[in-house]
Amino acid sequence: MASAGSNHRQRAEQAPAAGLDDLMSLPPEMLNNILARLPFEELVRTSRLSRAWRRRWESVPGLDIRLDPESAAAPGARAMWRCSAPVAGLTARVRARHFHRAARWLLALARKRVEKLVLRFDNPWDFESSPVVGPALFSCAALADLQLYGYCHMLRAPPGFQGFPNLVTLVLDNLLLPFSGAAAQLQRIISSAPGLTELSLYDVIAGGPGADFEICAIRAPCLRVLKLFIFLDNGCRLAEDLPLLEEASISIDVLFGTPAFLDTFRRISNVKKLSFRTDSELVKVNPLKKISWKFQNLRVAHLTANFGSLPSIWSIFSLLRFGPHVEELHIQADKPFAVFEGLFPAALGAVDLDDNIDQDVLDAKISDDLFANLKHISLEDMNCLPNDMWFMKVLLSKAGLLQSFVVTLDYGGETESYEEACAELEAFERASPQAQLELRLAEMPDYLEDF
């Protein structure tokens, strides 16, 4: 006769089994939906529950594998070989010690007709230890979404590579293609995807040491989002207009002064939201001065500007001139020396942050219709310097439809000049009676907290 203690243990052992059996009795579609929501590592561990569960997870279709970015471990490729095809996607942060595993994952997922790859590689200790993506990548013909981040190498594609015809999203961030013919390969990847709607090229380096300069002609007529950041000229050029473009982020200082600079803006003139970033410390001429055509659809504009530089100030007015219907204007002030002037005066000495700008002359040249449609303005990292204050007053005095005016003043504490600037702006007469003024004080950046 069984004791009370043994009966209790027996019931405890049977309870989880009964619960698991209840799950197994669910309709397959419902159970698949539940299992697909588990983190991949936990999903694989369900094989340890019982004999009935040993291979159940392998039949879950369309897995979107997301590896825990905080986990120090990384699954091997064996589990990915066992997934049911097609695999919807893999999203993973790849740590330096796991670079070799990423190549094996791609080999497995290529056979599983993977549709999305989002790989974020940790920065390597040195250039020679950078991770290599491929060659299995070029076998992932079903890809609709390819995103590679980090200083990784893309290999030369094998002969006969036709690109990724299903690609909708392509993001290449700090990608190296260190071989001759790299620009042509990048061009093939872009042009082979007729349905490409989002393209982001951030500091892509194409070509090996000593290789001839090559052009990558970008043709993507269905593109709706373009992010183009060129720090070293990689030959990327917009080869045709982008009639469906809705959002563009552009930083192409390296092309300034060349026909390619103006061609880039001409190709994106249908855009609705434009972000233009420039290193205002290096630009000595208004980079947007020669744009003579109108951006009729442009409604939202983001800019970087140095209010100690006259060309940088003029670039703001140039944008408002070719974007006559802009309703939202967001400006990030760029004054790197302002950060250090108060912290290290002995080391750097006094820094004159303002050009000798005659504000009366500027006022006479600025027409009121530039600000006719502005409704929302935000200014980040502004200072209490004369040019900053003048610019803020110009906006308040001329934007007749203004609804919100948000100013974040540069960090440094509530000094006397900060208090005076706030009082002066709050008392300043506004062209728009409904304009709401909000003044904030930025927090000190993390990298300066220890000084």
ABEGO torsion letter per residue (X at the ends): XBBAAAAAAAAAAAAAAAAAAAAAABBAAAAAAAAAABBAAAAAAAAAABAAAAAAAAABBGBBBBBBAABABBBBAAAAAABBOBBABBBBBBBAAAAAAAAAAAAAAAAAGBABBBBBBBBBABAAABBBBOAAAAABAABABBBBBEBBBBBBBBBGBAEBAABABBBBBGBBBBBBGAAAAAAAAAAABAABABBBBBGBBBEBBGBBBBBBBBBBAABABBBBBBABBAGBBBABBBAABABBBBBAAAABGBAAAAAAAAAAAABABBBBBBBAAABABBAAAABABBBAABABBBBBBBAABAAAAAAAAAAAAABAABABBBBBBBBAAAAAAAABAAAAEBBBABBBBBAAAAAAABBAAAAAABABBBBBGBBABAAAAAAAAAAAAABAABABBBBBBBBGEBBAAAAAAAAAAAABBBABAABBBBBBBBBBBAAAAAX
